[in-house]
């Protein structure tokens, strides 16, 4: 358990530092959205838990919120999909990496497309996600930070293979 905490403590600041390096200049802004969706995982968390049980995650999400960035101005509505893989994982927690792609519309500025790479840390059902995102050809200078819950669809001792994702995502650009 202490090794996992140490990995998370080392990994997240490193990712945040990388995510904030060399980018194109853009106007400061903020976007915040409620994010809901579905998550599938393979091979799934079995019970009783095993010491290491790495997973592959896929999912589809809906984003609804407000944005005041140069890429999206107004009320935003978008759909997204993601893929992630564990670096170290079991039912109690884990860390991993993935990709996130979204497209949608903002009421004032119109359509937008977002592509992100991310690192996540999970303790039980609580996820903390740090993303480096690209809006069209502009790189966001600060990472997206999402706080979310992963709510399993199955009840142990059944293997957990899917769940609901509920969270809030915030993007700060500078």
N, C-alpha and C positions, 0 to 999 in steps of 0.2 A: 504494500500500500504506500509506504514512504517513497519507494522508487517511482511510482506513478505520480505522486504529488510533486516530486523533484523534477520529473520529466515535464509536467505541465508548467511548473514554475519557470523552467528554463526555456521551454518552447514558445510560450505565448509572448514574452517580451521580445524574443528574437524575431518572431513573425511580425509583430507590430513595428519593429524597427525597419525590417525589410519593406513592409508595406508603405512606409512613409518616405522612402528614398526616391531620388530622381524622377520627377514627374513634370508634365507640362503645367504651366501656370494657368490658373483659372480662378473665377470669382469665388469668394467664400460663400458657403451655403450650408443648409441642413435639410435632410429629408428624413421623415419618420413614418413607418408603416406598421400596421398590424399584419402579421403573417400567420396564415393558417394553411393546413394541408395534410397530406398523407405521406407516411414513410414506410418503406419496406426494407427489411434487413435479411441478409443471408450469411451464414447458415441459421441465424437466430440464436437467442439466448436460451440455453437449456437449464433445467433444474434437476438435481442440485447444480449450482454454478460450478464451473471449472475455473482454474486459476487464470488462464488466458483464453479468450474466446473472440478472436478478431472477427470483424464483420465488414460486409459491403452494404452500403446504404444507397437507396434511390428514393426519389420522392417528387411530388408535384405540389406546388404552393400557390396561394392567392395572396396578393399584397394590396392593401388599401390604406392610404394615408395622405399626408400633405408634404409638399416639397417646395423649397425655395433655393434651388441650385441652378446653375447655368444650363444644365441638361434637362431639368424637369421643373416646371413652375406650375403650381396649382395643386389641385386634388389629383392624386395618382391612383391608378388601378392597373394591376399587372398580373401576369401569370408567370410562373417560373418552374424550372426543374433543376434537380441537383443529383450529383453522384458523390459518394464519399467512401473512403476506406480507412480502416483502423491502422494506427501505428502500434498501439497497445490497448486492449479492450477486454472487459468482462462485464457481467451484469451490473457490478457496482459502479463502474466508471470507465473512462477511457479518453484517448486522444486520437486524432486522425486528420486527414486532409481531404479536400474535395474541390469540385467545380460547381458553379451556380450560374445559370443563364436565365434572364428575365426579359420580357418585352411587355410594353404597355403603353398607356397614354396619360398625359398630364393635361388638365383642362385648359391651361393657358398656352403652354409651349408645344403641345402635340405629342406625337409618338416618341418613344425612347427604347433603347436596347441596352442591356447591361450584361456584362460577363465578369465573373469573379472567380478567383481562387481563394480557398479559405483553409483555416486550421480551426478545429473545434476541440473543446475540452468538455467532458461530460462527467458529472457526479450524480449517480442515480438517474433520475429523469431530467435533471437540470442541465441545459446546454449553454455554453458560452461560445460564440462563434466570432472569429476575427477574419474579415475578408479584405482583399485588395481587389477593387473593382475597376472596370474600364467601361465608361459611357461612350459609345461609338468609338472615337479614336482618342478620347481624353481619359487619362488615368486619374482616378480620385486620389488626392494627396493624403487623405486620411482613410483608415480602414472603416468598413462597416462593422459595427458591433451589434450582434443580435443576442438577446437573452430569450430563451425559449424553454418549453417543457415538451418532452417526448412522452406521450401517454399511450401505453401499450394497449392493443386491441385484445390480447390474450391474457388470461389469468393463470399465473403459475399454479400447478406444476407444468402446465402446457408450455411448449416452446414459444417464446415471443418472436414473432416474425413480421409484425407490422404495428403501426401506431398512428396516432394523430400528432401533428406538430402545431403548437400554438405559441406565438411569441411576438416580440416587438423588435424591429430593426431600425437602426439609426445610422445615417451616413453624414459625415461632416466633410466638407470640401474647403480647401483654403486657397 
